[in-house]
């Protein structure tokens, strides 16, 4: 559980850093920084998505009430 908490923190920090890069690039008017910030955000959100998908019980549907589909 400690490893997952660390990874969640790193990916959330990645999203925040990507937003900061994106905003700095927009302020400077350089498309390269905006693009780099977008890439950092996409990778971080993808990592968060992978962590959530790996949680136990993630295979159940949202409308199943937590019970596995049969």
C-alpha positions in Angstrom: 0.0 0.0 0.0 2.9 2.3 0.7 4.2 1.9 -2.8 0.8 2.8 -4.3 0.6 5.9 -2.2 4.0 7.0 -3.4 3.0 6.4 -7.0 -0.3 8.3 -6.6 1.7 11.2 -5.1 4.2 11.2 -7.9 1.6 11.0 -10.6 -0.5 13.8 -9.1 2.7 15.9 -8.8 3.3 15.1 -12.5 -0.1 16.5 -13.3 0.6 19.7 -11.3 4.0 20.1 -12.9 2.6 19.5 -16.3 0.0 22.2 -15.7 2.7 24.6 -14.5 4.8 23.9 -17.7 1.7 24.4 -19.8 0.8 27.7 -18.2 4.4 28.9 -18.4 4.6 28.0 -22.0 1.3 29.8 -22.7 2.6 32.9 -20.8 5.9 32.9 -22.8 4.0 32.2 -26.1 6.2 29.2 -27.0 4.4 26.2 -28.4 7.2 23.8 -27.4 6.5 24.4 -23.7 2.8 24.0 -24.2 3.3 20.8 -26.0 5.8 19.5 -23.4 3.3 20.4 -20.6 0.5 18.5 -22.4 2.7 15.4 -22.8 3.6 15.4 -19.1 -0.1 15.8 -18.2 -1.1 12.9 -20.5 1.6 10.6 -19.2 0.6 11.4 -15.6 -3.1 10.9 -16.1 -2.3 7.6 -17.9 -0.3 6.5 -14.9 -3.1 7.4 -12.6 -5.5 5.5 -14.8 -3.3 2.4 -14.7 -3.1 2.5 -10.9 -6.8 2.8 -10.5 -7.3 -0.1 -13.0 -4.9 -2.2 -11.0 -6.9 -1.8 -7.7 -8.5 -4.9 -6.4 -12.1 -5.1 -7.4 -11.6 -2.9 -10.4 -13.0 -5.6 -12.8 -16.5 -5.0 -11.5 -18.8 -2.6 -13.3 -19.9 0.7 -11.9 -23.5 -0.3 -11.8 -23.0 -3.8 -10.3 -22.9 -2.5 -6.7 -19.5 -4.0 -6.2 -20.6 -7.5 -7.1 -18.8 -9.3 -9.9 -20.7 -9.7 -13.1 -21.8 -13.3 -14.0 
